[in-house]
Amino acid sequence: MTDAVLERARAGDEAAFRTLSDPYRRELQVHCYRILGSVQDAEDMVQETMLAAWRGLADYEGRASVRSWLYRIATNRCLNALRDSGRRPQAVIGSSPPPDAPEPTRWGEPVWLQPYPDSLIDGLPDRAEGPDTRYETKEAVGLAFVTGLQRMAPQQRAVLVLRDVLGYRASEVAEMLDSTEASVNSALQRARAALEAMPERPDGGALPESAADRALLSSFSDAFENGDIEALVAMMSEDAWLRMPPEPHEYQGRRAIAEFFRTRSIWQSGRPVQLVPTRANGEPAFGYYVSDPHAGVARISGIFVLTLEGAEIAAMTRFGDNGVLPYFCLPRTLPG
């Protein structure tokens, strides 16, 4: 059946090509997101991958599966994008803390990262087919994991994802990247060491949301909308982190986070705040809206993602890039 469809696709049958490629489109987008850290760039790379595959069908010899062939194209397209300085952010907004903000706990390396909506990973298999897989699908799209990838050299990112997430053998990865097994193994060793050195190493898959989680999130939403900073930080662990990528300043611990919150105009202005729940990177998230009294609406100010550990919030990551809103089906305004 596949051979017959392939022959029709090679003969110019676009419907046959879609039959071959469409089953892998969503997982390819997740793959590109892991390497690039951007849902928008990942979508672009999938489009480029499909176009390159359509044009290159005559060169596909069938030695690897269609899936592996598409992953090879997608991975190399992502690596080319990372090498293209014109596609990278030229400056990091907020290279210093906002006015009146306390001294950060840590100055991290600026990381350009967007949240990834759960709606695009729902229904994907929990584990790849390869025998060498180390990470569950949703774990490998978690913020801790993807942030760690963005701190690696491009080749290391690609090798780690192909080996430990997708489970391809070293020989297969070497062929995909036009490299050698020795180079692949060396890159993998360095990438694994980098993950081990992360402050919050991903060591477990995302768990289903429990009744306790829902109660915690409801309490958090109430406290946030009411500007109750003491209640907010009380729900966080003693060593919780507050991050705002791509800005490099980070705060750790209840006291430091509370000091930062007290300087934010979101509550000082007295304007009502509304939260709309969503999910991103396998974790609970909210779009947050601040009232605009002159327009009679509340305007979205960003998305934040919560990382839960037990009955506490272990990390809060704020994203101010509203370009991702269409992927989350979040409106830009709410009734004021």
N, C-alpha and C positions, 0 to 999 in steps of 0.2 A: 504493500500500500504506500509506504513512505517513498520507495523508489519511483513509483508511478507519479506521485505528487511532485517529487523532485524534478522529474523529467518535464512535467508540464510547466513547472516554475521556470526551468531553464529555457523553455520555449517561449517565455514571455507571459505566462498566465499569472497575473497578479493575485488572483484569488487562491491559486495553489501556493504561492509564496506566503500569503498570510496564513494559510493552513499550517505551513511548516513553522513559521516564526511567532505567530501570535501567542501560543501557549507559554512562551518564555519571556514575553514582553515585561510583565510585572516583576518577575524575579531579576531580570536584567536591570530594571530601574533601581531596585534595592541595591544591587551589586554596585552600580555606578554611584549611588548615594554614599555607600560606605567609603569608596575611594575618594570622592570629591567633597563630601560633606554638605552638598547643596542639592535640594530637591529640584530646583529649577535647572541646574546644570545636568543633573542626572536625567531629567526628561529630554533635554537637548541631546545628550550622548546616546540615548536609546534611539532617537530619531536618526542620528548620524549612523548608528550601528545598522539599523534596518536598511538605510539607503546604501551603505557600503556592501551589505550582504546581498541585496538585490542586484547591484552592479557586478558583484564578484561571484555570482553563482557558477559561472563557467569555470572558475578556478577551484571550486569546492570539489575535492576528489573523493569525499566520503570516508576517508580513513578515520576521522573522528566523528562523533555524533553531531547532528545539527546543533544541539544545545551547546556542546563544547566549542564548536566552530563559532557560534554567536558570542560566547563568553570571551573567546580569544579576540574577536573584533572589538567588543565593548571595552575590554580591559586596555587594549592598546589605544583606543580612542581616548579613554580617560587619562592615560599617561601622557599622551600628546597634549591634552588640554592643560594638564598640570605644568608641562614644560613651556606652554605658551604664556609668557608673562602678561600679555595683553588681556588674558581672561581672568587674571588674578586681581583681587582688590588692591588698588594702588595705595591706599591709606586706611588706617584703622581709625574709625570714628571714636572719639572719647579716649585718647591715648593717656589721659590723666583723669583722676576721679572727678565727678561733678563738683561744682562749687559747694563749699561747706561740708563735703563728705569727709568722714574720718579716714585716717591713714589705712590703706588696705592691709589685710593680713599677709597677702602675697601678691607679687606682680608675676602673673603667669605669662606664658608665651601667647601672643595674639593668635587666636584660631578662628578662621572664618567658617562658621557652622550654622546651618539652618535646622529647625526641627523637622521630623519626618512624620506625616500623619499615619496613624494606625490603619486608617481605611485602605491604605495602599499595601499593607502587609497582611491584612486579614485574609485568611484562606490559604496563605502560602504554607508549604510543608514546614513542620517544626524543625526538621533536620534534613540536611542535604544527603544525597545518595552515597557520596564518597566514603570509603572506609576510614579515612584519616580525619574525619570531621571532629572538631573539638568544641564547637560552640553551637548552641541552639540558634535557630533563625532569628527569633525576637531578641535574644540576648545580644546577638551580633549586630543589631541595629540600635541598641541602647546607647544613651548619651555617653556613658563612660567609655564604651568600646569605640564608638565613632570618634570621640574626641581624641582618644589615644592614637587612632589611625592618622588623624590629621597632624599629629606631632612627628610622624615618621617621614622618612624620605619616600618619594612616590613608589619606587621599585619595591621597597619593603611593605608598603601598604598592599600593593597588588599581590605579592607573594603570600602574605599572611592570609588575605581573604581567600585566595584560590586554594591554599593548602588547608588552613584550619577551619574555615567557614564552609567552603564548598567541597572540601575533601579530595581535591585532585592530587594525584601522585606527583612527586618531584619531577619525574621525567615528562609528565604531561604539562606541568607548569613551565618547564624549560622550553618546551616546544611552542607553547602559547606566546611566550615572551621573547622568543628567538635568543635564548640564553643557554646556559649549561646547568646541569644538575648541581654542580659544585657551587655555582653562583646563587642558585635558588636556595640551597640549603644554608648558605652563609647569610643570605638576606633574611631567611626565616628565623635563624637563630638570633639575629640582632633585633628583629621585630618582636619576637617573644620576650626577649630581655627588656625591651622598652615597655611592653605591657606590664611585666612584673614590677617595674619600677614606678608605675603610676600610683598617685596618692590613693585612688579608689579603683582598685583593679576589678574588672568584671569577673565574678567567679560563680555566677549562678544565673539561670534563666529567669525571665520575667514571670511572676506568679499571677494567677487570676486574681482579679479584684475581689476581696472578701467583704463581709459585712463590716468588719472592723475598719478596713480601708475606706469604705464608703462613709462611715461615721466620722473618720478623721478628716476626709476631704470636705464633708459638709461643715464641720467645725472650722476648718481652715477658711472656707469660702465666707462664712459669717464673720469671722474675725477680720479678714482682709477688707470686706466691704464696709465694715464698721470702723476700720482704722485702729483696731485693738492690737497694737504692736506687742504688748506683753503676752497676750493670748497666742499670737502668731508664733513667737519664738519659743513659747512653752511647748509647742507641738514638735519642735525640732530637736534633734539629738544634740548632745553637748559639743560634738565636733562637726556639726552640719556645715555645708558650704553654700555660699551664695555666689553665683557666677553670672556674667552678662556678656557672653561672646558677641562680637570679637574683642570687646574691651578687655584689657589685661588685668584690671584690678579685681581681686577676689577677697571675700570675707569669710572667715571661719569662726564658728562658735556663736552661741546665743548672744553674748554681750556685743560682739563686733557687728553681728547682723542687725541687732536692735538699734545700735548707734547709727548704722547706715540708714535704716528705715526712718528714723526720727528726722533725718535731714531731707527726706523726699517730699517734694511739693504735692505729690499725689494725694497725701492726707493733710498737709498743712493748709491747702487752699480751701478745705471744707467742702469741695465739690463731691457729689455722690460718685461712688465707684461701683461698677457692676462686673460680675464674673460670669463667663459662659463656659461650661465644662466641655472638654474635648479630650483626645488622647494623642500622644506623640511618642515615637521611639519606644513603644511598648509600656509607656508610663502615663500616669494621669497628668493632665495639662488643663490650662485655662486661658481663654482670651480675656483680657481685662480692658474695660471701657471706663473713660473718665468723662463726666458730664461737661458739655459746652453750654453754659447758660444763655449765650447769645444766639445759638442756633436751635435750642430746644431738643438737642440730641446728645447722646453719649458717643464719643469717638474712641475707636480702638487704639490702644497705646502699645500693644504687643501681646506676646504669648509667653507664658512661663510653664515650665515642665517640672514636676515634683518627682524626686526619687525617694521611694519609701523603703524603710528597713524596719521590719516589725511594726510597732505601733508609733513610729516616729518618722519625721521627714529628715532624710539624710542629706539632701541637696535640693536647691531651688535654682533653676537655670532660666534666666530671662532673655528673651529674644525680641529685639525691637524692629526687626526687618518685617514690615507688613507685606512684602512681596509674596509671602507664602500663604496669605489669607485664603486665596481661592482654593488651595489644596485642602484646607481645613473646613471649607464651606462656612467660614465665619464672616458675617456682614461687617462692613466698615463702620457702620453706625447702628445704634439702638435708640428707641424712643427715649427721650430725656426724662 
